[in-house]
């Protein structure tokens, strides 16, 4: 693993530098720098858009009582895409833009889930806590024994108190 990381952090920058020098020699320094800046700005904008879309999907999953595991993995991939896009270079830009494409991101998400599913174990709550594990992953647990629900206020509706929609986020940034 360490060997792969050393190769990644030495070989990729060397290839990127060679490509930048080659392209700079072909089209000039100013156009090359312009391309790097343009792809960084475009990538940040696309990462923000895709991140917001995944955030809304995660919010919907939470409202239905499901754990948003797919959205969390996609969110990490979008974050990785944003970091890679901010790194100057053509290969890193290509990788970052590829990670922002939903079909590629979904395929990579499914690969990662399959690859790491045998390494992740879901454990229930310890005995005596009153929470049951047999309801399945992502389900709400039963309240503990002795819990008196009559002493607690029940929600007036099934809707959440706060719902984030894209318009709210844009309006907050304007203020």
C-alpha positions as CSV (number, residue, x, y, z in Angstrom):
1,X,0.0,0.0,0.0
2,X,2.8,2.4,0.9
3,X,4.5,1.6,-2.4
4,X,1.4,2.5,-4.3
5,X,1.1,5.8,-2.5
6,X,4.7,6.7,-3.2
7,X,4.2,5.9,-6.9
8,X,1.0,8.0,-6.9
9,X,2.6,11.0,-5.3
10,X,5.7,10.9,-7.5
11,X,4.7,9.4,-10.8
12,X,1.4,11.4,-11.3
13,X,3.0,14.8,-10.7
14,X,5.9,13.9,-13.0
15,X,3.5,12.9,-15.8
16,X,1.4,16.1,-15.2
17,X,4.5,18.2,-15.3
18,X,5.7,16.6,-18.5
19,X,2.2,17.1,-20.1
20,X,2.1,20.8,-19.0
21,X,5.5,21.4,-20.5
22,X,4.6,19.7,-23.7
23,X,1.2,21.5,-24.1
24,X,2.8,24.8,-23.1
25,X,5.4,24.3,-25.8
26,X,2.7,23.6,-28.4
27,X,0.1,26.3,-27.6
28,X,2.1,28.7,-25.4
29,X,2.3,29.5,-21.7
30,X,-0.7,31.9,-21.4
31,X,-3.2,29.5,-23.1
32,X,-2.0,26.6,-21.0
33,X,-2.4,28.6,-17.7
34,X,-5.8,29.8,-19.0
35,X,-6.9,26.2,-19.6
36,X,-5.8,25.2,-16.0
37,X,-7.6,28.1,-14.4
38,X,-10.8,27.5,-16.5
39,X,-10.9,23.8,-15.7
40,X,-10.4,24.6,-12.0
41,X,-13.3,27.1,-12.0
42,X,-15.6,24.9,-14.1
43,X,-14.8,21.9,-11.9
44,X,-15.5,23.7,-8.7
45,X,-18.9,24.8,-10.1
46,X,-19.8,21.4,-11.3
47,X,-18.7,19.8,-8.0
48,X,-20.9,22.3,-6.1
49,X,-23.9,21.5,-8.3
50,X,-23.4,17.7,-8.0
51,X,-22.7,17.9,-4.3
52,X,-26.0,19.9,-3.8
53,X,-27.9,17.3,-5.8
54,X,-26.5,14.4,-3.7
55,X,-27.2,16.4,-0.5
56,X,-30.9,16.7,-1.5
57,X,-31.0,13.0,-2.2
58,X,-29.5,12.2,1.2
59,X,-32.0,14.5,2.9
60,X,-34.9,12.7,1.2
61,X,-33.5,9.3,2.3
62,X,-33.2,10.5,5.9
63,X,-36.8,11.8,5.8
64,X,-38.0,8.3,4.8
65,X,-36.0,6.8,7.6
66,X,-33.3,5.2,5.4
67,X,-29.5,5.5,6.0
68,X,-28.1,7.5,3.0
69,X,-25.1,5.2,2.4
70,X,-25.1,5.6,-1.4
71,X,-25.3,9.3,-1.1
72,X,-22.5,9.4,1.5
73,X,-20.2,7.4,-0.8
74,X,-21.1,9.7,-3.8
75,X,-20.5,12.7,-1.6
76,X,-17.0,11.5,-0.8
77,X,-16.4,10.8,-4.6
78,X,-17.6,14.3,-5.4
79,X,-15.2,15.8,-2.7
80,X,-12.4,13.8,-4.2
81,X,-13.3,15.1,-7.7
82,X,-13.2,18.7,-6.4
83,X,-9.8,18.2,-4.8
84,X,-8.4,16.5,-8.0
85,X,-9.9,19.3,-10.2
86,X,-8.2,22.0,-8.1
87,X,-4.8,20.2,-8.7
88,X,-3.3,21.7,-11.8
89,X,-2.8,19.2,-14.6
90,X,-4.6,17.5,-17.5
91,X,-4.7,14.0,-16.1
92,X,-6.1,15.1,-12.8
93,X,-8.7,17.3,-14.5
94,X,-9.8,14.4,-16.7
95,X,-10.1,12.2,-13.6
96,X,-12.0,14.9,-11.7
97,X,-14.5,15.5,-14.5
98,X,-15.0,11.7,-14.9
99,X,-15.9,11.5,-11.2
100,X,-18.5,14.2,-11.6
101,X,-20.3,12.2,-14.2
102,X,-23.2,10.4,-12.5
103,X,-22.9,7.1,-14.5
104,X,-19.2,6.8,-13.7
105,X,-19.7,7.8,-10.1
106,X,-22.5,5.3,-9.6
107,X,-20.4,2.5,-11.2
108,X,-17.4,3.4,-8.9
109,X,-19.8,3.6,-5.9
110,X,-21.1,0.1,-6.6
111,X,-17.6,-1.2,-7.1
112,X,-16.5,0.3,-3.7
113,X,-19.6,-1.1,-1.9
114,X,-18.9,-4.6,-3.3
115,X,-15.2,-4.4,-2.6
116,X,-15.6,-3.3,1.0
117,X,-18.9,-5.0,2.0
118,X,-17.1,-8.0,3.5
119,X,-14.9,-5.6,5.6
120,X,-17.8,-3.7,7.2
121,X,-19.8,-5.3,9.9
122,X,-23.0,-3.9,11.4
123,X,-23.4,-4.6,15.1
124,X,-26.5,-4.0,17.1
125,X,-26.8,-2.3,20.5
126,X,-25.5,-4.2,23.5
127,X,-28.0,-6.3,25.5
128,X,-29.9,-4.5,28.1
129,X,-30.1,-1.1,26.3
130,X,-33.6,-1.8,25.1
131,X,-32.8,-1.3,21.4
132,X,-33.4,-4.2,19.1
133,X,-31.1,-5.0,16.2
134,X,-33.3,-7.4,14.3
135,X,-35.3,-4.6,12.6
136,X,-32.6,-4.3,9.9
137,X,-30.0,-1.8,9.0
138,X,-31.4,1.7,8.5
139,X,-34.6,1.1,10.4
140,X,-35.6,3.0,13.5
141,X,-35.1,1.0,16.7
142,X,-37.8,0.3,19.2
143,X,-37.8,2.5,22.3
144,X,-36.2,1.0,25.4
145,X,-38.3,-1.0,27.8
146,X,-40.1,1.2,30.4
147,X,-40.2,4.2,28.0
148,X,-43.4,6.1,28.7
149,X,-44.4,7.7,25.4
150,X,-47.4,9.5,27.0
151,X,-45.0,11.8,28.8
152,X,-43.5,12.9,25.5
153,X,-45.0,15.2,22.9
154,X,-45.8,13.5,19.7
155,X,-45.0,15.3,16.4
156,X,-48.1,17.0,14.9
157,X,-47.2,15.8,11.4
158,X,-44.9,13.4,9.6
159,X,-43.0,16.2,7.9
160,X,-39.7,17.4,9.3
161,X,-39.5,20.7,11.1
162,X,-36.9,22.0,8.6
163,X,-36.6,21.1,5.0
164,X,-33.6,22.4,3.0
165,X,-34.4,23.2,-0.6
166,X,-32.0,24.7,-3.2
167,X,-33.8,28.0,-3.2
168,X,-33.2,28.5,0.5
169,X,-29.5,27.8,0.1
170,X,-29.2,30.3,-2.8
171,X,-31.1,33.0,-0.9
172,X,-28.9,32.6,2.2
173,X,-25.8,33.3,0.1
174,X,-27.3,36.5,-1.4
175,X,-27.8,38.0,2.1
